[in-house]
Amino acid sequence: MENSTKRKRSEDRGIIERKLKTGETVFDVRLWHGRRAVMVGGFRSKQLARKMYRRAKVEQDQGIFDPNKYQRRGGPRCTPATMTVKEYADQWLAERRRKYKPTTWESYRSILTYKIIPTLGHLSLSVVNRERVKEFLLDELDRKTAAGKEISLKTVKNTIKVLSRVLNSAYLDEFIPRNYAMDLKDLMGSPAQYLVVPLSTDEEQRFLQAVRAYQIEWYPFFFLLLRAGLRIGEALALRVEDILFEERQILVRRIWSTGGLQDNTKSNKERRVDMSQKLTAVFRDHIDRLTREAELQWKPAPTWLFEGLRALPYTQQYVRRSIFQPILRETGLRKFRIHDLRHTFATRLLLQGDSRGVTLKYVSTMLGHRSIAITADTYTHLIPGNLRWAVDLLDEIPSSNGCCTTCGHPLPPTASPTATQDRVAA
């Protein structure tokens, strides 16, 4: 709070309040460019003036500040008629570079650059309305469908989210009367279009066989995604020391993304993921091989499990484009994403729940979801019939021998989560 107050006081030194002949109070911003003072004027609130001040300071730090594009005092105000969606979006993005994580900021930049700005960027804020926003979203969905691409719920949701945040900021700045991107989720179509489709047992085996045939050194990586459900960035960020063989667990505490190595996970919490016996054996062999290769080449002991150039992990882009996609083409299987290996892991665990005691909470913990609700929303459609036994139990009264007094049949047994995962991985 104290730092925020100090920042506002510093910004307010460059803000000048004045009254117009009409009696209206407006605010001017004074900026120094070298020895030259640049005045930007006519803001209707001090909040808007502060935002302009911050924007200009960001541009000065980046070396792209152009005083000629700023309006002088007495000139036309910075209004929705003079500012385009692109200009405002660029300002919005620059102001939030320090607020968001590098990965989040980069994803927002990508969505704005490749999806929103090409269609809406040229428009003035004054002509943006709900109909234009709806048209943009529907056109985006139509283009995907026409191109024969699978519609990703996550992509659609993220596009709406970013656009909504930009327009909400413009609304708070009094550039538009309301946020026109709100309540547009009903346009995304039936949820059935976006349901997770895990790999079948046959597809999984064919894929792993192809990995062994064409990129055998990457077999531990893809087997890890299928048997532990890590995100690709989490898997690439694993160190040798993160494999806890005695506990048969993987310590997940960082992520490797486009923004570089992050010392936290997506949920900002480290977690321990149980390893099956087969996965443990695969990693023993993998680490032994890395150690032997390092010794033969007179190199230090390996640090990363999947180390690329410059003693850093391979990038996600490299793995997707140079490893995963060529392997997938060789298999002749249907097109699926590398993230679907994680979905397959979760689905296989949940399908054991009716008979082996695997809870939704356990699966959520293994996946590193922020809440159990995320897991439920993503996966429970896959197992409606398998959960029906849970409702039937309401009619059953257990006896002392563990059998139902109504029908005499044994009640579903329970098992430890680790033991269950071992059976799933077999």
For each residue, the residues with C-beta under 8 A, 3 or more apart:
1: 4 5
2: 5 6
3: 6 7
4: 1 7 8
5: 1 2 8 9
6: 2 3 9 10
7: 3 4 10 11
8: 4 5 11 12 50
9: 5 6 12 13
10: 6 7 13
11: 7 8 14 15 50 53 54
12: 8 9 15 46 50
13: 9 10
14: 11 29 30 31 53
15: 11 12 27 28 29 30 46 49 50 53
16: 27 28 29 30
17: 25 26 27 28 46
18: 25 26 27 28
19: 23 24 25 26
20: 23 24 25 26
21:
22:
23: 19 20
24: 19 20 44
25: 17 18 19 20
26: 17 18 19 20 41 42 43 44 77
27: 15 16 17 18 41 43 44 45 46 48 49
28: 15 16 17 18 39 40 41 42 43 49 73
29: 14 15 16 39 40 41 43 49 52 53 56
30: 14 15 16 37 38 39
31: 14 37 38 39 40 53 56 67 70
32: 35 36 37 38
33: 36 37 38 60 65 67
34:
35: 32
36: 32 33 67
37: 30 31 32 33
38: 30 31 32 33 67 70 72
39: 28 29 30 31 72 73
40: 28 29 31 43 52 56 70 71 72 73 78
41: 26 27 28 29 71 72 73 74 75 77
42: 26 28 71 73 75 76 77 78
43: 26 27 28 29 40 46 48 49 52 77 78
44: 24 26 27 48 77 174
45: 27 48 49 174
46: 12 15 17 27 43 49 50
47: 50 51 172 173
48: 27 43 44 45 51 52 78 173 174
49: 15 27 28 29 43 45 46 52 53
50: 8 11 12 15 46 47 53 54
51: 47 48 54 55 91 95 173
52: 29 40 43 48 49 55 56 78
53: 11 14 15 29 31 49 50 56 57
54: 11 50 51 57 58 95
55: 51 52 58 59 91 94 95
56: 29 31 40 52 53 59 60 65 70
57: 53 54 60 61
58: 54 55 61 62 94 95 97
59: 55 56 62 64 65 66 94
60: 33 56 57 63 65
61: 57 58
62: 58 59 65 94
63: 60
64: 59
65: 33 56 59 60 62
66: 59 69 70
67: 31 33 36 38 70
68:
69: 66
70: 31 38 40 56 66 67
71: 40 41 42 75 76 77 78
72: 38 39 40 41 75
73: 28 39 40 41 42
74: 41
75: 41 42 71 72
76: 42 71 79 82
77: 26 41 42 43 44 71 82
78: 40 42 43 48 52 71 82 83
79: 76 82 83 126 175
80: 83 124 125 126 128 175 176
81: 124 125 126
82: 76 77 78 79 124
83: 78 79 80 87 88 124 125 175
84: 87 88 121 122 123 124 125
85: 88 89 116 117 120 121 122 123 124 125 128 166
86: 89 90 117 121 122
87: 83 84 90 91
88: 83 84 85 91 92 125 166 169 170 175
89: 85 86 92 93 112 116 117 121 166
90: 86 87 93 94
91: 51 55 87 88 94 95
92: 88 89 95 96 165 166 169
93: 89 90 96 97 105 108 109 112
94: 55 58 59 62 90 91 97
95: 51 54 55 58 91 92 99
96: 92 93 99 100 105 108
97: 58 93 94 100 105
98:
99: 95 96
100: 96 97 104 105 108
101: 104 105 259 262
102: 105 106 257 258 259 260 262
103: 106 107 255 257 258 259 262
104: 100 101 107 108
105: 93 96 97 100 101 102 108 109 259
106: 102 103 109 110 257 258 259
107: 103 104 110 111 158
108: 93 96 100 104 105 111 112 162
109: 93 105 106 112 113
110: 106 107 113 114
111: 107 108 114 115 116 158 159 162
112: 89 93 108 109 115 116 117 162 166
113: 109 110 117
114: 110 111 117 118
115: 111 112 118 119 140 159
116: 85 89 111 112 119 120 121 136 159 162 163 166
117: 85 86 89 112 113 114 120 121
118: 114 115 121
119: 115 116 136 139 140
120: 85 116 117 123 128 132 133 136 163
121: 84 85 86 89 116 117 118
122: 84 85 86
123: 84 85 120 127 128 132
124: 80 81 82 83 84 85 127 128
125: 80 81 83 84 85 88 128 170 175 176
126: 79 80 81
127: 123 124 132
128: 80 85 120 123 124 125 132 133 167 176 180
129: 132 133 180
130: 133 134 180
131: 134 135
132: 120 123 127 128 129 135 136 180
133: 120 128 129 130 136 137 163 167 180 181 184
134: 130 131 137 138 184 187
135: 131 132 138 139
136: 116 119 120 132 133 139 140 163
137: 133 134 140 141 156 159 160 184 187
138: 134 135 141 142 187
139: 119 135 136 142 143
140: 115 119 136 137 143 144 156 159
141: 137 138 144 145 151 156 187 188 189
142: 138 139 145 146
143: 139 140 146 147
144: 140 141 147 149 150 151
145: 141 142 148 149 151
146: 142 143
147: 143 144
148: 145
149: 144 145
150: 144 335
151: 141 144 145 155 156 189 193 194
152: 155 156 194
153: 156 157 188 191 193 194
154: 157 158
155: 151 152 158 159
156: 137 140 141 151 152 153 159 160 188 194
157: 153 154 160 161 185 188
158: 107 111 154 155 161 162
159: 111 115 116 137 140 155 156 162 163
160: 137 156 157 163 164 181 184 185 188
161: 157 158 164 165
162: 108 111 112 116 158 159 165 166
163: 116 120 133 136 159 160 166 167 181
164: 160 161 167 168 179 181 182
165: 92 161 162 168 169
166: 85 88 89 92 112 116 162 163 169 170
167: 128 133 163 164 170 171 176 179 180 181
168: 164 165 171 172 179 181 182
169: 88 92 165 166 172 173
170: 88 125 166 167 173 175 176
171: 167 168 174 175 176 177 178 179
172: 47 168 169
173: 47 48 51 169 170
174: 44 45 48 171
175: 79 80 83 88 125 170 171
176: 80 125 128 167 170 171 179 180
177: 171
178: 171 182
179: 164 167 168 171 176 182
180: 128 129 130 132 133 167 176
181: 133 160 163 164 167 168 184
182: 164 168 178 179
183: 186
184: 133 134 137 160 181 187
185: 157 160 188
186: 183
187: 134 137 138 141 184
188: 141 153 156 157 160 185 193 194
189: 141 151 193
190: 193
191: 153 194 195
192: 195
193: 151 153 188 189 190
194: 151 152 153 156 188 191
195: 191 192 381 382
196: 340 343 347 378 379 382
197: 336 340 343
198: 340 343 344 346 347 348 382
199: 203 204 207 336 340 341 344
200: 203 204
201: 204 205
202: 205 206
203: 199 200 206 207 333 334 336
204: 199 200 201 207 208 226 344
205: 201 202 208 209
206: 202 203 209 210 331 333
207: 199 203 204 210 211 222 327 328 331 333
208: 204 205 211 212 219 222 223 226
209: 205 206 212 213
210: 206 207 213 214 327 328 330 331
211: 207 208 214 215 216 218 219 222 327
212: 208 209 216 219
213: 209 210 216 330
214: 210 211 326 327 330
215: 211 218 219 323 327
216: 211 212 213 219
217:
218: 211 215 221 222 323
219: 208 211 212 215 216 222 223 282
220: 223 224 282 283 285 286 305
221: 218 224 225 235 305 306 319
222: 207 208 211 218 219 225 226 324 341
223: 208 219 220 226 227 279 282
224: 220 221 227 228 230 235 279 282 283
225: 221 222 228 229 230 232 235 338 341 342 345
226: 204 208 222 223 341 344 345
227: 223 224 275 276 278 279 345 425
228: 224 225 250 273 274 275 279 345 366
229: 225 273 342 345 346 349 366 367
230: 224 225 234 235 238 250 252 273 342
231: 234 235 255 266 339 342 368
232: 225 235 236 316 319 320 338 339
233: 236 237 255 256 257 316
234: 230 231 237 238 252 254 255 256 265 266 368
235: 221 224 225 230 231 232 238 305 306
236: 232 233 256 306 313 314 315 316 319
237: 233 234 254 255 256 261 262 313
238: 230 234 235 242 243 250 252 304 305 306
239: 242 303 304 305
240: 243 287 290 301 302 303 304 305
241:
242: 238 239 250 251 252 253 305
243: 238 240 250 251 283 287 305
244: 247 248 249 250 251 272
245: 248 280 283 284
246:
247: 244 272
248: 244 245 274 275 277 280 418
249: 244 272 273 274 275
250: 228 230 238 242 243 244 272 273 275
251: 242 243 244 270 272
252: 230 234 238 242 265 270 271 272 273 368
253: 242 263 264 265 270 271
254: 234 237 261 262 263 264 265
255: 103 231 233 234 237 261 262 264 265 266
256: 233 234 236 237 260 261 262 313 315 316
257: 102 103 106 233 260 262 316
258: 102 103 106 315 316 317
259: 101 102 103 105 106 262
260: 102 256 257
261: 237 254 255 256 312 313
262: 101 102 103 237 254 255 256 257 259
263: 253 254
264: 253 254 255 268 269 270
265: 234 252 253 254 255 268 269 270 271 368
266: 231 234 255 368
267: 271 368 369 370
268: 264 265
269: 264 265 368
270: 251 252 253 264 265
271: 252 253 265 267 365 366 368
272: 244 247 249 250 251 252
273: 228 229 230 249 250 252 366
274: 228 248 249 366 417 418 421
275: 227 228 248 249 250 279 280 283 421
276: 227 279 280 421 422 424 425 426
277: 248 280 281 422 425
278: 227 281 282 425 426
279: 223 224 227 228 275 276 282 283 425
280: 245 248 275 276 277 283 284
281: 277 278 284 285
282: 219 220 223 224 278 279 285 286
283: 220 224 243 245 275 279 280 286 287 305
284: 245 280 281 287 288
285: 220 281 282 288 289
286: 220 282 283 289 290 305
287: 240 243 283 284 290 291 302 305
288: 284 285 291 292
289: 285 286 292 293
290: 240 286 287 293 294 302 305
291: 287 288 294 295 301 302
292: 288 289 295 296
293: 289 290 296 297 299
294: 290 291 297 299 300 301 302
295: 291 292 298 299
296: 292 293
297: 293 294
298: 295
299: 293 294 295
300: 294 303
301: 240 291 294
302: 240 287 290 291 294 305 307
303: 239 240 300 307 311
304: 238 239 240 307 311 312 313
305: 220 221 235 238 239 240 242 243 283 286 287 290 302
306: 221 235 236 238 313 314
307: 302 303 304 311 312 313 314
308: 312 313 314 315 318
309: 312
310:
311: 303 304 307
312: 261 304 307 308 309
313: 236 237 256 261 304 306 307 308
314: 236 306 307 308 318 319
315: 236 256 258 308 318 319
316: 232 233 236 256 257 258 319 320
317: 258 320 321
318: 308 314 315 321 322 323
319: 221 232 236 314 315 316 322 323 324 338
320: 232 316 317 323 324 325 338
321: 317 318 324 325
322: 318 319 325 326
323: 215 218 318 319 320 326 327
324: 222 319 320 321 327 328 338
325: 320 321 322 328 329
326: 214 322 323 329 330
327: 207 210 211 214 215 323 324 330 331
328: 207 210 324 325 331 333 335 336
329: 325 326 332
330: 210 213 214 326 327
331: 206 207 210 327 328
332: 329
333: 203 206 207 328 336
334: 203
335: 150 328
336: 197 199 203 328 333 340
337: 340
338: 225 232 319 320 324 341
339: 231 232 342 343
340: 196 197 198 199 336 337 343 344
341: 199 222 225 226 338 344 345
342: 225 229 230 231 339 345 346 367
343: 196 197 198 339 340 346 347 378 379
344: 198 199 204 226 340 341 347 348
345: 225 226 227 228 229 341 342 348 349
346: 198 229 342 343 349 350 363 366 367 375 378 379
347: 196 198 343 344 350 351 379 382 383
348: 198 344 345 351 352 424
349: 229 345 346 352 353 358 362 363 366 420 421 424
350: 346 347 353 358 360 363 379 380 382 383
351: 347 348 354 382 383 386
352: 348 349 355 356 358 420 423 424
353: 349 350 356 357 358 359 360 383 386 387
354: 351 383 386 387 389 390 412
355: 352 412 413
356: 352 353 413 414 415 420 423
357: 353 412 413 414 415 416 417 420
358: 349 350 352 353 362 363 417 420
359: 353 362 363 417
360: 350 353 363 364 372 375 376 380
361: 364 365 372
362: 349 358 359 365 366 417
363: 346 349 350 358 359 360 366 367 375 379
364: 360 361 367 369 371 372 374 375
365: 271 361 362 368
366: 228 229 271 273 274 346 349 362 363
367: 229 342 346 363 364 375
368: 231 234 252 265 266 267 269 271 365
369: 267 364 372 374 375
370: 267 374
371: 364 374 375
372: 360 361 364 369 375 376
373: 376 377
374: 364 369 370 371 377 378
375: 346 360 363 364 367 369 371 372 378 379
376: 360 372 373 379 380
377: 373 374 380
378: 196 343 346 374 375
379: 196 343 346 347 350 363 375 376 382 383
380: 350 360 376 377 383 384 387
381: 195 384
382: 195 196 198 347 350 351 379
383: 347 350 351 353 354 379 380 386 387
384: 380 381 387 388
385: 388
386: 351 353 354 383 389
387: 353 354 380 383 384 390 391
388: 384 385 391 392
389: 354 386 392 393 412
390: 354 387 393
391: 387 388 394
392: 388 389 395 396
393: 389 390 396 411 412
394: 391
395: 392 406
396: 392 393 404 405 406 407 411
397: 404 405 406
398: 402 403 404 405 411
399: 402 403 404 405
400:
401:
402: 398 399 410 411
403: 398 399 408 409 410 411
404: 396 397 398 399 407 408 409 410 411
405: 396 397 398 399 408
406: 395 396 397
407: 396 404
408: 403 404 405
409: 403 404
410: 402 403 404 413
411: 393 396 398 402 403 404
412: 354 355 357 389 393
413: 355 356 357 410
414: 356 357
415: 356 357 419 420
416: 357 419 420
417: 274 357 358 359 362 420 421
418: 248 274 421 422
419: 415 416 422 423
420: 349 352 356 357 358 415 416 417 423 424
421: 274 275 276 349 417 418 424 425
422: 276 277 418 419 425 426
423: 352 356 419 420 426
424: 276 348 349 352 420 421
425: 227 276 277 278 279 421 422
426: 276 278 422 423
